[in-house]
């Protein structure tokens, strides 16, 4: 068994003050939020689109379970992104 060296007791990761960062850089925060929502929508669409393909290619008796999991996960991610975007648009 190898010994894994631990971090020194005085070492601390820098803490990012998110609220202060968001308040001082509103355009960057808005752009990051838009990119995150775009990525979530894309992931949701890809999961929904490729779930049937995965179910066809996987040779397993539990194919249907995998298909339902992929479809549900894709739909969930997509809907969360749409709801967050809708709520942010109605706030402005």
C-alpha positions in Angstrom: 0.0 0.0 0.0 1.4 3.4 -1.0 1.4 6.4 1.2 -0.4 9.3 -0.3 1.1 12.6 1.0 -1.4 14.9 2.4 -1.5 18.6 2.0 0.3 20.7 4.5 -1.9 21.9 7.3 -1.3 25.6 6.3 -2.4 25.0 2.7 -5.8 26.4 1.8 -7.5 26.7 -1.5 -8.4 30.2 -2.4 -12.1 31.0 -1.8 -14.0 32.7 -4.5 -16.5 35.1 -3.3 -19.2 34.4 -5.9 -21.6 37.1 -4.9 -18.9 39.8 -5.0 -17.6 38.4 -8.3 -21.1 38.4 -9.8 -21.8 42.0 -8.7 -18.6 43.4 -10.0 -18.8 41.6 -13.4 -22.4 41.5 -14.4 -21.8 41.0 -18.1 -19.4 38.1 -17.6 -21.9 36.5 -15.2 -24.7 36.9 -17.7 -22.6 35.4 -20.5 -21.5 32.5 -18.3 -25.2 31.8 -17.3 -26.2 31.9 -21.0 -23.5 29.4 -21.9 -24.4 27.1 -19.1 -28.1 27.1 -20.1 -27.1 26.5 -23.8 -24.9 23.6 -22.7 -27.7 22.1 -20.6 -30.2 22.4 -23.5 -27.7 20.7 -25.8 -27.0 17.9 -23.4 -30.7 17.3 -22.9 -31.3 17.2 -26.7 -28.4 14.9 -27.3 -29.6 12.5 -24.6 -33.1 12.5 -26.0 -31.9 12.0 -29.6 -29.4 9.2 -28.9 -31.3 7.2 -26.3 -33.1 5.1 -29.0 -29.8 4.5 -30.8 -28.2 3.3 -27.6 -31.1 1.0 -26.9 -30.8 -0.5 -30.3 -27.0 -1.0 -30.2 -26.8 -2.4 -26.6 -27.5 -6.2 -26.6 -29.0 -6.5 -23.2 -32.3 -7.7 -21.8 -32.5 -4.5 -19.9 -32.5 -2.3 -23.0 -35.8 -0.7 -22.2 -34.5 0.5 -18.7 -31.5 2.2 -20.3 -33.7 3.8 -22.9 -36.1 5.2 -20.2 -33.2 6.4 -18.1 -31.6 8.3 -21.0 -34.9 9.7 -22.1 -35.9 10.8 -18.6 -32.5 12.3 -17.9 -32.4 14.2 -21.2 -35.9 15.5 -20.7 -35.1 16.6 -17.1 -31.9 18.5 -18.1 -33.6 20.1 -21.1 -36.7 21.2 -19.1 -34.6 22.6 -16.2 -32.6 24.7 -18.7 -35.9 25.9 -20.3 -37.5 26.7 -17.0 -34.5 28.6 -15.7 -34.3 30.6 -18.9 -38.0 31.3 -18.8 -37.8 32.5 -15.2 -34.8 34.7 -16.0 -36.6 36.2 -19.0 -39.8 36.9 -16.9 -37.6 38.6 -14.2 -36.3 41.2 -16.6 
